Amino acid sequence: MKKLPILAFAGFLVLGALPLAAQQDKWGAANTSELYYVNVPVEKVYSYRKGYVVVYRKGANTLGRAYIPFEWFRADSRKAELIQIGDGKTWPCMSVFYKEGAFHGVRLYVSRRASHLTWGNIPSNVNIDSRFEGVEGIELGFSDEQQ
């Protein structure tokens, strides 16, 4: 009779561990994602013939620039996605995705209205083609104090 509570408790422990075992893949590794993102507010998006220049907020008084080539938006690349948002309290932002610490992709959330104050155009006589050549990722460049 005294063994019954001990066996019941042992059975309870085994059943309680089943959900933990179910969260592991067939090689015994936990199903955790190595993908994470950093979301930054966008101040201005400039359309250019080679892509978008995104001016984003790095800190209270600091801005950064990201150069996103149009090639990244193509189906074979899938490094970038443009998501058009409506008017309202949502403000344009950029989500930069990293996988195992390396750049993986970017989502740019922008107003669908080209007349929105966050959209801008670079004059045709300005040449920044070199800024879009060889771009492999986006380095946000936050310092340790700002994180």
C-alpha positions as CSV (number, residue, x, y, z in Angstrom):
1,M,0.0,0.0,0.0
2,K,2.8,2.4,0.8
3,K,4.3,1.8,-2.7
4,L,1.2,3.0,-4.4
5,P,1.8,6.7,-3.6
6,I,5.4,6.4,-4.6
7,L,4.5,4.7,-7.9
8,A,1.8,7.3,-8.6
9,F,4.3,10.2,-7.9
10,A,6.9,8.5,-10.2
11,G,4.2,8.2,-12.9
12,F,3.3,11.8,-12.5
13,L,6.9,12.8,-13.0
14,V,7.2,10.7,-16.2
15,L,4.0,12.2,-17.6
16,G,5.1,15.7,-16.7
17,A,8.4,15.2,-18.6
18,L,6.6,14.2,-21.9
19,P,5.8,17.7,-23.0
20,L,9.5,18.6,-22.6
21,A,10.6,15.6,-24.7
22,A,8.0,16.6,-27.3
23,Q,9.7,20.0,-27.7
24,Q,12.9,18.3,-29.0
25,D,13.5,17.3,-32.6
26,K,14.5,13.8,-33.7
27,W,18.2,14.5,-32.9
28,G,17.4,15.6,-29.3
29,A,18.0,19.3,-29.9
30,A,15.4,21.8,-28.5
31,N,13.2,23.5,-31.1
32,T,14.5,27.0,-30.6
33,S,15.0,29.5,-33.4
34,E,18.3,31.1,-34.1
35,L,16.3,33.9,-35.9
36,Y,15.8,37.2,-34.1
37,Y,15.0,40.7,-35.2
38,V,15.7,44.3,-34.3
39,N,12.9,46.8,-35.0
40,V,13.9,50.4,-35.6
41,P,11.8,53.5,-36.3
42,V,12.2,55.0,-39.8
43,E,12.5,58.7,-40.2
44,K,12.6,58.8,-44.0
45,V,12.7,56.5,-47.0
46,Y,14.3,57.8,-50.2
47,S,13.5,56.1,-53.5
48,Y,16.5,55.7,-55.7
49,R,17.1,54.0,-59.1
50,K,19.1,51.2,-57.4
51,G,17.0,50.7,-54.3
52,Y,15.9,52.5,-51.1
53,V,17.9,54.6,-48.8
54,V,16.4,54.2,-45.3
55,V,17.1,56.8,-42.6
56,Y,16.4,55.2,-39.3
57,R,16.7,56.3,-35.7
58,K,19.7,54.8,-33.8
59,G,19.4,56.9,-30.6
60,A,17.8,60.0,-29.3
61,N,19.9,62.3,-31.5
62,T,21.5,59.8,-33.9
63,L,20.4,58.7,-37.3
64,G,21.7,55.8,-39.4
65,R,21.4,54.9,-43.1
66,A,20.7,51.6,-44.7
67,Y,21.0,50.9,-48.4
68,I,18.5,48.2,-49.6
69,P,19.0,47.2,-53.2
70,F,16.0,46.4,-55.4
71,E,17.5,42.9,-56.0
72,W,16.8,42.0,-52.4
73,F,13.0,42.3,-53.1
74,R,13.0,39.8,-56.0
75,A,11.5,36.3,-55.4
76,D,14.8,34.5,-55.9
77,S,16.6,36.6,-53.3
78,R,13.9,37.1,-50.6
79,K,16.2,39.2,-48.5
80,A,13.8,42.1,-48.3
81,E,10.1,42.6,-48.1
82,L,8.2,45.9,-48.5
83,I,5.0,46.0,-46.5
84,Q,2.7,49.0,-47.1
85,I,0.7,50.2,-44.2
86,G,-2.2,52.6,-44.0
87,D,-2.5,55.9,-42.3
88,G,-3.0,56.1,-38.6
89,K,-0.9,55.8,-35.5
90,T,1.4,53.3,-37.1
91,W,4.7,54.9,-38.0
92,P,7.1,53.5,-40.6
93,C,9.6,51.1,-39.2
94,M,12.3,48.6,-40.3
95,S,12.7,45.1,-38.9
96,V,16.2,43.6,-39.5
97,F,16.4,39.9,-39.1
98,Y,19.5,38.0,-38.0
99,K,20.1,34.2,-38.1
100,E,22.9,32.8,-35.9
101,G,24.2,36.4,-35.6
102,A,24.4,37.1,-39.3
103,F,22.1,39.3,-41.4
104,H,19.2,37.3,-42.8
105,G,16.7,39.8,-44.2
106,V,14.8,43.0,-43.7
107,R,11.1,44.1,-43.7
108,L,10.4,47.7,-44.4
109,Y,7.0,48.9,-43.2
110,V,6.1,52.1,-45.1
111,S,3.1,54.2,-45.9
112,R,1.3,53.2,-49.0
113,R,0.8,56.9,-49.9
114,A,3.8,58.3,-51.8
115,S,2.8,61.7,-50.6
116,H,3.4,60.7,-46.9
117,L,6.0,62.9,-45.2
118,T,8.3,59.9,-44.6
119,W,8.8,59.3,-48.4
120,G,11.4,61.3,-50.3
121,N,13.2,61.2,-53.6
122,I,16.8,61.7,-54.3
123,P,17.4,64.2,-57.2
124,S,18.3,62.6,-60.5
125,N,21.6,64.5,-60.7
126,V,22.8,62.8,-57.4
127,N,24.8,59.6,-58.0
128,I,25.0,57.2,-55.1
129,D,25.2,54.0,-57.2
130,S,28.3,52.9,-55.3
131,R,26.4,52.7,-52.0
132,F,24.3,49.9,-53.4
133,E,27.2,47.9,-54.9
134,G,28.3,44.8,-52.9
135,V,25.8,45.4,-50.1
136,E,25.5,42.0,-48.3
137,G,23.5,43.1,-45.2
138,I,22.5,45.8,-42.9
139,E,24.6,46.7,-39.9
140,L,22.6,48.9,-37.6
141,G,25.6,50.1,-35.7
142,F,24.2,50.6,-32.3
143,S,26.8,51.2,-29.6
144,D,26.6,49.3,-26.3
145,E,25.4,52.4,-24.4
146,Q,22.4,52.7,-26.7
147,Q,21.1,49.1,-26.5
